[in-house]
Structure formats: C-alpha cells, structure tokens
Amino acid sequence: MSEGPVTVDELADKAESYLHESSLTPEEYETLKHSVAELSPLLTTDRTYFVLGSYGRPEIHRLQLVKDRLNRRADSYAFLMVDIRSEWTNTYLKFRLLADYTDVIVGVAEHDGGGFLVEQGYFTAIEEYFEKTHVFKRTYENVVSADVDTGVDLENPYSGMQTAIFDMLSDANRLCVWETEEELRDCANSLR
C-alpha cells in the first residue's frame, strides 16, 4: 500500500496529530519504534484487511474464520487488532494508525454488546475509513435462541446507531448479511 518504508518519525507525527495537541509519552514513542517492524506486512502486501469485531469467546472464533479466509488469498494480509503488539496503552491511537495503513476495514457484527461499537462510529465520522469499510452483519431471522451462543437479544440485536450505519453501508454495497458460519465464509470470499 505504501510507496516506501514508514519511519518512526512519520508514525509519531501521524500519532501526535490524533492526540489533539498532546504529545506522545516516552513509552508511547518506544512502542511506536517497536511497531514499525510489525507494520511491515501492512506496507508491503498488495491488499491488507483489518478485521474488527467482538473478542468474546464465541465471536472471536468467527473473526479468526474471516481472517483465515482472507489470508488464503495471494499477496494479502488480514489481521485482528489483537495480532499487533499488545504493548499499546492507547487503543484509540492503535486503531487509527492501523486503519490508516490498511486497504480494507472488515467489521463482523453480531450484536450491540461490546465488540467494535466505538470503531463503527469512526466509520461514519471519518470519510477515509467509511470508503474502505465492509461489514458482515449477522441476522437471526431463522435462528432459535438455543442455537445462539452470544446471549444476543434476538428481537433487537442492534442499536439504532448501528442500524443507521448498516443502512449506509448497504446503500454503498458494502454490507453482507449472514446467519450461518457458511454464509460468513461466503461474505469473506466475496470481498474484493
């Protein structure tokens, strides 16, 4: 995606621009220094996918499923936020930098509890992120509660804010609806 290797100073400048007149702490700067090598796959692979969603026990399995499907493609690199060094104390900054250097942001939505709710707000607030975001939204129309492993409210699985974001993504042809893991695989396979 990038024309050349990113430097620590470039990363630090970008990070500080997100901190709204604050400076990086010495610890944050050290973390950025160590992160440059970790970001290498994002900068040297033809197509990168940042996979977001809930890290709950059943949900992370489905995030890994999507990541695995996308990583089967030639010259692609799919990753979860947790795959990148855990030393970052500022997860907002971590998210923004990873999103900046990623070609496609992929959200796997299953409910309105936890997950990537804050990031969904960024999708609509920051045009650059919205343009590269695709969401795989789980539906529960043909599911009985005994078959759901997340404790979701089957009658009302998503908030009004999420529903509006889903509508915007649907209008842009970047929403894929799934109910079963096989359909989730199909969503991942259909992503360009």
Buried (B, 14 or more C-beta within 10 A) or exposed (E): BEEEEBEBEBBBEBBBEBBEEEEBEEEBBEBBEEBBEEBBBBBEBEBBBBBBBBBBEEBBEBBEBBBEBBEEBEEBBBBBBEBBEEEBEBEEBBBBBBBBBBBBBBBBBBBBBEBBBEBBEBBBEBEEBBEBBBBBBBBBEEBEEEEBEBEBEEEEBBBEEBBEBBEBBBEEEBBBBBBEEEBBBBBBEEBE
